[in-house]
């Protein structure tokens, strides 16, 4: 006992010695000591890392991005930059709770004036889940468990299925006829191949085989 507080000293799963201030109750200190022993025995880290969400997400990105396509990397980075880092970036990652995440996911669509799509909300949750899983990995031990894993089914964003209207052949023909000349090749490629805008804008002549009438999609032109 030091003055009016108790400290629990322990060697964590990382092999380092740590001290945790518990409070003024000896019984509370003994209870906390028992909890720490259970965690360490299970191979989990009992010491909470001071690393912030921003720092951990950047480390996660360095591991994750080389495995992704440029388009996926851009999307993941944008979701972090625009939604997750502004909300959690300055916080110690060990302090972010399941209840906070549930409340954030419930309110997230209001950030875009209520116009955020279900796919975007689901994307935000997906990136958050991956960063938290990375942090909870026993090799890193930033947190003892992934708080996203404790969310209930109704608390996770869902994408509402909706039917997309397909242009009839006559409608497609009229649309092409009334488009500016420079835009017609882009429009025709979109209509007749189903390629995405970024894939069309990223096309190169060498990706097109005029003998077999095939296009090989090898990249995308991403927005700035």
C-alpha positions as CSV (number, residue, x, y, z in Angstrom):
1,X,0.0,0.0,0.0
2,X,1.3,3.5,-1.0
3,X,-0.6,6.2,0.7
4,X,-4.2,5.6,-0.3
5,X,-3.8,3.3,-3.2
6,X,-3.0,-0.3,-4.1
7,X,-1.0,-1.4,-7.1
8,X,-1.0,-4.9,-8.7
9,X,2.5,-5.8,-10.1
10,X,2.6,-8.5,-12.8
11,X,4.7,-9.8,-15.7
12,X,2.5,-9.7,-18.8
13,X,2.4,-12.1,-21.8
14,X,4.9,-9.8,-23.5
15,X,7.4,-10.7,-20.8
16,X,7.5,-7.1,-19.5
17,X,6.7,-6.1,-15.9
18,X,3.7,-3.8,-15.4
19,X,2.0,-2.0,-12.5
20,X,-1.8,-1.4,-12.4
21,X,-3.2,1.1,-9.9
22,X,-6.4,-0.4,-8.5
23,X,-7.7,1.9,-5.7
24,X,-7.9,2.0,-1.9
25,X,-9.6,-1.4,-1.3
26,X,-7.4,-4.4,-0.6
27,X,-10.2,-6.7,-1.6
28,X,-10.5,-4.9,-5.0
29,X,-6.8,-5.3,-5.5
30,X,-6.9,-9.0,-4.8
31,X,-9.8,-9.5,-7.1
32,X,-8.0,-7.6,-9.9
33,X,-4.9,-9.6,-9.3
34,X,-6.9,-12.8,-9.8
35,X,-8.4,-11.5,-13.1
36,X,-4.9,-10.6,-14.3
37,X,-3.6,-14.1,-13.5
38,X,-6.4,-15.7,-15.5
39,X,-5.6,-13.4,-18.6
40,X,-1.9,-14.1,-18.5
41,X,-2.4,-17.8,-18.1
42,X,-4.6,-17.8,-21.2
43,X,-1.9,-16.0,-23.2
44,X,-3.9,-12.7,-23.4
45,X,-2.3,-9.4,-22.6
46,X,-3.5,-8.0,-19.3
47,X,-1.8,-4.6,-19.8
48,X,-3.7,-2.1,-21.8
49,X,-1.6,-0.4,-24.5
50,X,-1.5,3.4,-24.6
51,X,-1.5,3.3,-28.4
52,X,-4.3,5.4,-30.0
53,X,-6.8,4.1,-32.6
54,X,-5.0,6.3,-35.2
55,X,-1.6,4.7,-34.5
56,X,-3.0,1.2,-34.6
57,X,-5.1,1.8,-37.7
58,X,-2.0,3.1,-39.5
59,X,0.0,0.0,-38.5
60,X,-2.9,-2.1,-39.7
61,X,-2.9,-0.3,-43.0
62,X,0.8,-1.0,-43.6
63,X,0.1,-4.7,-43.2
64,X,-3.3,-4.8,-45.0
65,X,-2.9,-2.4,-48.0
66,X,-0.2,-4.3,-49.9
67,X,-2.6,-7.3,-50.2
68,X,-5.4,-5.1,-51.7
69,X,-6.2,-3.8,-55.2
70,X,-5.6,0.0,-55.6
71,X,-9.4,0.5,-55.5
72,X,-9.9,-1.4,-52.3
73,X,-6.9,0.4,-50.7
74,X,-8.4,3.8,-51.6
75,X,-11.8,2.8,-50.2
76,X,-10.4,1.5,-46.9
77,X,-8.2,4.5,-46.4
78,X,-11.1,6.9,-47.2
79,X,-13.4,5.2,-44.7
80,X,-10.7,5.5,-42.0
81,X,-9.9,9.2,-42.9
82,X,-13.5,10.4,-43.2
83,X,-15.3,8.4,-40.5
84,X,-13.3,6.4,-38.1
85,X,-10.2,8.5,-37.3
86,X,-12.3,11.7,-36.7
87,X,-14.4,9.7,-34.2
88,X,-11.8,7.4,-32.5
89,X,-8.4,8.6,-33.7
90,X,-7.3,10.4,-30.6
91,X,-8.6,7.7,-28.2
92,X,-6.5,5.0,-26.6
93,X,-7.7,1.9,-28.5
94,X,-8.1,0.0,-25.2
95,X,-10.6,2.5,-24.0
96,X,-13.1,2.1,-26.9
97,X,-16.1,0.0,-25.7
98,X,-18.7,-2.1,-27.4
99,X,-21.5,0.3,-26.3
100,X,-19.7,3.3,-27.8
101,X,-19.3,1.4,-31.1
102,X,-23.0,0.4,-31.1
103,X,-24.0,4.0,-30.5
104,X,-21.7,5.3,-33.3
105,X,-23.0,2.8,-35.8
106,X,-26.6,3.8,-34.9
107,X,-25.8,7.5,-35.6
108,X,-23.4,7.1,-38.5
109,X,-25.9,7.8,-41.3
110,X,-26.6,11.2,-39.8
111,X,-23.0,12.3,-40.6
112,X,-23.9,12.6,-44.3
113,X,-27.2,14.4,-43.7
114,X,-29.0,11.1,-43.4
115,X,-28.0,10.1,-46.9
116,X,-25.3,7.5,-46.2
117,X,-26.0,4.2,-47.9
118,X,-26.2,1.0,-46.1
119,X,-23.1,-0.2,-48.1
120,X,-21.0,2.7,-46.8
121,X,-22.1,2.1,-43.2
122,X,-21.3,-1.6,-43.6
123,X,-17.9,-0.6,-45.0
124,X,-17.2,1.6,-42.0
125,X,-18.1,-1.2,-39.7
126,X,-16.0,-3.7,-41.7
127,X,-12.9,-1.6,-41.5
128,X,-13.4,-0.9,-37.8
129,X,-13.8,-4.7,-37.1
130,X,-10.6,-5.5,-39.0
131,X,-8.6,-2.8,-37.1
132,X,-9.9,-4.0,-33.8
133,X,-9.2,-7.7,-34.7
134,X,-5.6,-6.7,-35.6
135,X,-5.3,-4.9,-32.3
136,X,-6.6,-7.9,-30.4
137,X,-4.2,-10.4,-32.0
138,X,-2.2,-12.0,-29.2
139,X,1.0,-11.2,-31.1
140,X,0.3,-7.5,-30.7
141,X,-1.9,-7.3,-27.6
142,X,-3.1,-3.7,-27.9
143,X,-6.4,-4.9,-26.5
144,X,-7.5,-8.1,-24.9
145,X,-10.5,-8.7,-27.2
146,X,-12.3,-7.2,-30.2
147,X,-15.2,-5.0,-28.9
148,X,-17.0,-5.3,-32.2
149,X,-17.4,-9.1,-31.7
150,X,-19.7,-8.4,-28.8
151,X,-22.2,-6.4,-30.9
152,X,-25.7,-7.9,-31.2
153,X,-27.0,-8.7,-34.6
154,X,-29.3,-5.7,-34.8
155,X,-26.5,-3.3,-33.9
156,X,-24.5,-4.2,-37.1
157,X,-25.2,-2.2,-40.3
158,X,-27.1,-4.0,-43.0
159,X,-27.5,-3.4,-46.7
160,X,-31.1,-3.2,-47.8
161,X,-31.6,-5.2,-51.0
162,X,-33.2,-3.1,-53.7
163,X,-34.0,-3.8,-57.3
164,X,-32.0,-1.8,-59.9
165,X,-33.8,-0.6,-63.0
166,X,-32.2,-1.8,-66.2
167,X,-32.5,0.3,-69.4
168,X,-34.6,-1.3,-72.1
169,X,-32.7,-1.5,-75.5
170,X,-34.7,1.4,-76.9
171,X,-33.9,3.5,-73.9
172,X,-30.2,2.8,-74.2
173,X,-30.3,3.7,-77.9
174,X,-32.0,7.0,-77.1
175,X,-29.6,7.8,-74.4
176,X,-26.6,7.2,-76.7
177,X,-28.2,9.3,-79.5
178,X,-28.7,12.3,-77.1
179,X,-25.2,12.2,-75.5
180,X,-22.3,14.3,-76.5
181,X,-20.0,12.7,-79.0
182,X,-17.0,12.5,-76.7
183,X,-19.0,10.7,-74.1
184,X,-20.6,8.0,-76.4
185,X,-17.6,5.5,-76.3
186,X,-17.6,5.6,-72.5
187,X,-21.4,5.3,-72.3
188,X,-21.5,2.4,-74.8
189,X,-18.7,0.5,-72.9
190,X,-20.7,0.9,-69.7
191,X,-24.0,-0.2,-71.2
192,X,-22.7,-3.2,-73.1
193,X,-20.0,-4.5,-70.7
194,X,-21.3,-3.6,-67.2
195,X,-17.9,-2.3,-66.3
196,X,-17.7,0.3,-63.5
197,X,-16.8,3.9,-64.1
198,X,-13.3,3.6,-62.6
199,X,-12.6,0.5,-64.7
200,X,-13.7,2.2,-67.9
201,X,-11.7,5.3,-67.2
202,X,-8.6,3.2,-66.4
203,X,-8.7,1.3,-69.6
204,X,-5.7,1.1,-71.9
205,X,-5.6,0.0,-75.5
206,X,-3.4,-3.0,-74.7
207,X,-6.2,-4.3,-72.4
208,X,-8.6,-4.7,-75.4
209,X,-8.4,-7.7,-77.7
210,X,-10.2,-6.7,-80.9
211,X,-9.7,-10.2,-82.4
212,X,-11.8,-11.9,-79.7
213,X,-13.8,-8.8,-78.7
214,X,-12.7,-9.1,-75.1
215,X,-11.6,-6.5,-72.5
216,X,-9.3,-7.4,-69.7
217,X,-9.9,-5.3,-66.6
218,X,-6.5,-4.7,-65.0
219,X,-6.9,-1.5,-63.1
220,X,-9.1,1.5,-62.2
221,X,-8.8,5.3,-62.4
222,X,-9.5,6.4,-58.8
223,X,-10.8,9.8,-57.7
224,X,-8.5,12.2,-56.0
